[in-house]
Amino acid sequence: MKSSVKVCVIPAAGTGTRWAPLSDHIPKEMLPIDGTPVIEHVAKEAADSGIEEIVIVINDSKSVIEKYMQNLDWLKKKAELHFIYLNNSKSPGESILSTQKYVKGRPFAMCWPDMPSLYTRVPTLKKLINKYNNKLGATHLIAFADYPKNNMLYYGECKVREFKKHLYSVKHVCPRAKKPGESHHAGNKLRIAGRYVFGPDTFTLIKNCMVDWPDVEVHDGHIITKIIQLGQKVIGVKITDFILDTGMPELYMKSNAVVLKKNKKREYLRRRS
């Protein structure tokens, strides 16, 4: 089946305040996981998922990302790279909106630059795109994953109804939890896992969000809320892959510890085989 999703947006124009003062010298997206910059893992996942154009939004202080990525010949053979410089970006929504000239009215994937997926035979994003191509009756898809209680507060929760194994109808986006382990819906461990497929009308919806909520930083939760308010269908897809998070120092350290443990186990099994 030929995919209709050929472009992936990676918004990386944030200032990285949670990583200050380190982020004053190196973008958090360039920090290594398993010896490779985080954003390279994310771009590789997109390219391996059949994406033909990758649009990365950065700011002037992150020009090292473009310099590094433009030297990845293997990546440029798989996908065309576009870089947008957006200084003083007020929100992720503004970063996404800046990519409209490259998306050109097509459905598009979006991945956060600090949530790589490792150790999976089929790329995580490809699984989401495959569901989109299966015509589930929705133009907007979200990846969900189960998270341990102590990490759930970092990710968006939605009220959902499972209509088929690992497929959910999304009813609304919940307010962010304030305490570890807190859920707005009892027993719900599903949280948004940093990957989306959005329909081509999403840019209009982002503009609507900025008009309706002029004093807030428009993020994915606002966009999904607006989609649902307008009566459009949003489907969540549960992903069971190994997804890391490097968005803040404590999560980055946990991610590296998990990767080290995984690699030690793989080396042990390799030696025994």
C-alpha positions as CSV (number, residue, x, y, z in Angstrom):
1,M,0.0,0.0,0.0
2,K,1.4,3.4,-1.0
3,S,1.6,5.8,1.9
4,S,0.0,9.2,1.7
5,V,2.2,10.5,4.5
6,K,5.5,11.7,2.9
7,V,6.5,14.7,5.1
8,C,7.5,14.8,8.8
9,V,7.8,17.9,10.9
10,I,10.2,18.0,13.8
11,P,9.8,21.1,15.9
12,A,13.1,21.9,17.7
13,A,13.0,25.7,18.1
14,G,12.5,25.7,21.8
15,T,15.1,27.4,24.1
16,G,15.7,24.3,26.2
17,T,15.2,26.1,29.5
18,R,15.0,22.8,31.5
19,W,18.5,22.1,30.3
20,A,20.0,25.5,31.2
21,P,22.8,26.4,31.4
22,L,24.0,23.5,29.3
23,S,21.5,24.4,26.6
24,D,23.3,27.8,26.2
25,H,26.2,25.9,24.7
26,I,24.7,22.8,23.0
27,P,21.2,22.0,21.9
28,K,19.6,19.3,24.0
29,E,18.6,17.6,20.7
30,M,22.4,17.0,20.0
31,L,22.9,15.1,23.3
32,P,23.9,11.5,22.6
33,I,21.8,8.4,23.2
34,D,23.7,5.2,22.5
35,G,26.5,7.3,20.8
36,T,24.1,9.1,18.5
37,P,22.5,12.6,18.8
38,V,18.9,12.3,19.9
39,I,17.6,14.2,16.9
40,E,19.4,11.8,14.5
41,H,17.6,8.9,16.0
42,V,14.3,10.7,15.4
43,A,15.1,11.7,11.9
44,K,16.3,8.1,11.1
45,E,13.0,6.8,12.4
46,A,11.1,9.1,10.0
47,A,13.3,8.2,7.0
48,D,12.9,4.5,7.8
49,S,9.2,5.0,7.9
50,G,9.0,6.0,4.3
51,I,9.1,9.8,4.9
52,E,10.6,11.6,1.9
53,E,10.8,15.1,3.3
54,I,11.9,16.0,6.9
55,V,11.2,19.6,8.0
56,I,13.2,20.6,11.1
57,V,12.4,23.9,12.9
58,I,15.3,25.4,14.8
59,N,16.6,28.8,15.9
60,D,19.8,30.6,15.4
61,S,21.4,29.2,18.5
62,K,20.9,25.7,17.2
63,S,22.5,26.0,13.8
64,V,24.9,23.1,14.8
65,I,21.9,20.8,14.2
66,E,21.7,21.8,10.5
67,K,25.4,21.6,10.1
68,Y,25.5,18.1,11.6
69,M,22.4,16.8,9.8
70,Q,23.6,18.1,6.4
71,N,26.7,15.9,6.8
72,L,24.6,12.7,7.1
73,D,24.9,11.5,3.5
74,W,23.0,8.3,4.3
75,L,20.0,10.3,5.6
76,K,20.0,12.7,2.6
77,K,19.8,9.7,0.3
78,K,16.6,8.6,2.0
79,A,14.9,12.0,2.6
80,E,15.1,15.6,1.6
81,L,16.0,17.9,4.6
82,H,14.5,21.3,5.1
83,F,15.5,23.7,7.9
84,I,13.4,26.6,9.1
85,Y,14.9,29.2,11.5
86,L,12.3,30.5,13.9
87,N,13.7,32.8,16.6
88,N,11.7,33.8,19.6
89,S,9.1,31.1,19.0
90,K,6.3,31.4,21.5
91,S,5.0,27.9,21.2
92,P,5.2,24.5,19.5
93,G,2.1,25.5,17.6
94,E,4.0,28.4,16.0
95,S,6.8,26.1,15.0
96,I,4.4,23.7,13.3
97,L,2.7,26.6,11.6
98,S,6.0,27.7,10.1
99,T,6.3,24.5,8.1
100,Q,3.1,25.0,6.0
101,K,5.1,26.0,2.9
102,Y,6.7,22.6,2.9
103,V,3.7,20.5,3.9
104,K,1.7,22.0,1.0
105,G,-1.7,20.8,1.9
106,R,-0.8,17.2,2.6
107,P,-1.2,15.0,5.6
108,F,2.0,15.1,7.7
109,A,3.7,13.3,10.5
110,M,5.1,15.1,13.5
111,C,7.7,13.9,16.0
112,W,9.1,15.6,19.1
113,P,12.9,15.9,18.8
114,D,13.7,14.5,22.2
115,M,11.7,11.2,22.2
116,P,13.6,8.6,20.2
117,S,12.4,5.1,19.7
118,L,15.0,2.3,19.9
119,Y,15.2,-1.5,19.5
120,T,12.2,-2.0,17.2
121,R,12.3,-3.9,13.9
122,V,9.5,-1.8,12.4
123,P,9.9,1.9,13.1
124,T,7.4,3.3,15.6
125,L,6.3,6.1,13.2
126,K,5.8,3.6,10.4
127,K,3.3,1.7,12.5
128,L,1.3,4.9,13.1
129,I,1.5,5.8,9.4
130,N,0.3,2.3,8.5
131,K,-2.8,2.8,10.6
132,Y,-3.4,6.1,8.9
133,N,-3.2,4.5,5.5
134,N,-5.7,1.8,6.6
135,K,-8.4,4.5,6.5
136,L,-9.7,4.3,10.0
137,G,-12.1,7.1,9.4
138,A,-9.9,9.8,11.0
139,T,-7.6,12.3,9.5
140,H,-5.7,12.7,12.8
141,L,-3.8,10.0,14.7
142,I,-1.9,10.1,18.0
143,A,0.6,7.5,19.3
144,F,-0.1,6.4,22.9
145,A,2.1,4.4,25.2
146,D,1.9,3.0,28.8
147,Y,4.1,4.9,31.2
148,P,5.2,4.0,34.7
149,K,3.4,5.9,37.5
150,N,6.4,8.1,38.4
151,N,6.7,9.4,34.8
152,M,3.1,9.8,33.8
153,L,2.9,13.5,34.8
154,Y,5.3,14.5,32.0
155,Y,2.9,13.4,29.2
156,G,-0.5,14.3,28.0
157,E,-3.5,12.2,29.1
158,C,-6.7,11.8,27.1
159,K,-10.1,10.4,27.8
160,V,-10.4,7.5,25.4
161,R,-12.6,4.6,24.5
162,E,-11.1,1.5,23.1
163,F,-13.0,0.2,20.1
164,K,-10.5,-2.3,18.9
165,K,-7.3,-3.8,20.4
166,H,-4.8,-0.9,20.7
167,L,-7.1,1.5,18.9
168,Y,-8.9,4.3,20.8
169,S,-11.4,7.0,20.1
170,V,-10.1,10.2,21.7
171,K,-12.8,12.1,23.5
172,H,-10.9,15.0,25.0
173,V,-7.4,16.0,26.3
174,C,-7.1,16.2,30.1
175,P,-5.3,18.9,32.0
176,R,-1.7,18.0,32.9
177,A,-1.3,16.0,36.1
178,K,0.5,17.8,38.9
179,K,1.6,14.8,41.0
180,P,3.4,11.6,40.0
181,G,1.0,8.8,39.3
182,E,-2.0,11.1,39.1
183,S,-4.6,10.2,36.5
184,H,-7.8,12.1,35.6
185,H,-9.4,8.8,34.6
186,A,-8.8,6.0,37.1
187,G,-6.5,3.2,35.9
188,N,-5.5,5.1,32.7
189,K,-1.8,4.6,32.1
190,L,-1.9,5.7,28.4
191,R,-0.1,8.9,27.6
192,I,0.8,10.7,24.4
193,A,4.0,9.2,23.0
194,G,5.5,12.1,20.9
195,R,4.2,11.0,17.5
196,Y,1.3,12.2,15.4
197,V,-0.2,12.1,12.0
198,F,-2.2,15.3,11.3
199,G,-4.6,16.1,8.4
200,P,-3.8,18.9,6.0
201,D,-6.3,21.3,7.7
202,T,-4.2,21.3,10.9
203,F,-2.6,24.7,10.0
204,T,-6.0,26.4,9.9
205,L,-6.8,24.8,13.3
206,I,-3.6,26.1,14.8
207,K,-4.4,29.6,13.6
208,N,-7.9,29.2,15.3
209,C,-6.2,28.1,18.5
210,M,-4.0,31.2,18.5
211,V,-7.1,33.4,18.1
212,D,-9.2,31.5,20.7
213,W,-6.3,31.3,23.2
214,P,-4.1,34.3,22.6
215,D,-2.4,34.3,26.0
216,V,-1.3,30.6,26.0
217,E,1.5,28.7,24.3
218,V,-0.3,26.6,21.8
219,H,0.9,23.0,22.0
220,D,-0.3,19.6,20.9
221,G,-3.1,19.4,23.5
222,H,-4.6,22.6,22.3
223,I,-4.5,21.5,18.7
224,I,-6.1,18.1,19.5
225,T,-8.8,19.9,21.6
226,K,-9.6,22.2,18.7
227,I,-9.9,19.2,16.3
228,I,-12.4,17.5,18.6
229,Q,-14.3,20.7,19.2
230,L,-14.9,20.9,15.4
231,G,-16.3,17.4,15.4
232,Q,-13.4,15.8,13.6
233,K,-12.3,12.3,14.6
234,V,-9.1,11.6,16.5
235,I,-7.8,8.1,16.9
236,G,-5.2,6.9,19.4
237,V,-2.9,4.0,18.5
238,K,-1.2,2.2,21.4
239,I,2.5,1.7,20.8
240,T,4.4,-1.0,22.7
241,D,7.8,0.0,21.4
242,F,10.8,1.2,23.5
243,I,10.3,5.0,23.6
244,L,12.8,7.2,25.5
245,D,12.6,10.8,26.7
246,T,15.6,13.2,26.9
247,G,13.6,16.4,27.4
248,M,14.9,17.1,30.8
249,P,18.1,16.0,32.7
250,E,16.5,13.4,35.0
251,L,14.7,11.7,32.1
252,Y,17.9,11.8,30.0
253,M,19.9,10.1,32.8
254,K,17.1,7.4,33.1
255,S,17.1,6.9,29.3
256,N,20.9,6.4,29.2
257,A,20.7,4.0,32.1
258,V,18.1,1.9,30.4
259,V,20.0,1.9,27.1
260,L,23.2,0.8,28.9
261,K,21.3,-2.1,30.6
262,K,19.7,-3.1,27.3
263,N,23.1,-3.1,25.5
264,K,24.7,-5.2,28.2
265,K,22.0,-7.7,27.9
266,R,22.3,-7.8,24.1
267,E,26.1,-8.2,24.3
268,Y,25.6,-11.1,26.8
269,L,23.2,-12.8,24.5
270,R,25.5,-12.3,21.5
271,R,28.4,-13.9,23.3
272,R,26.3,-16.9,24.3
273,S,25.0,-17.5,20.8
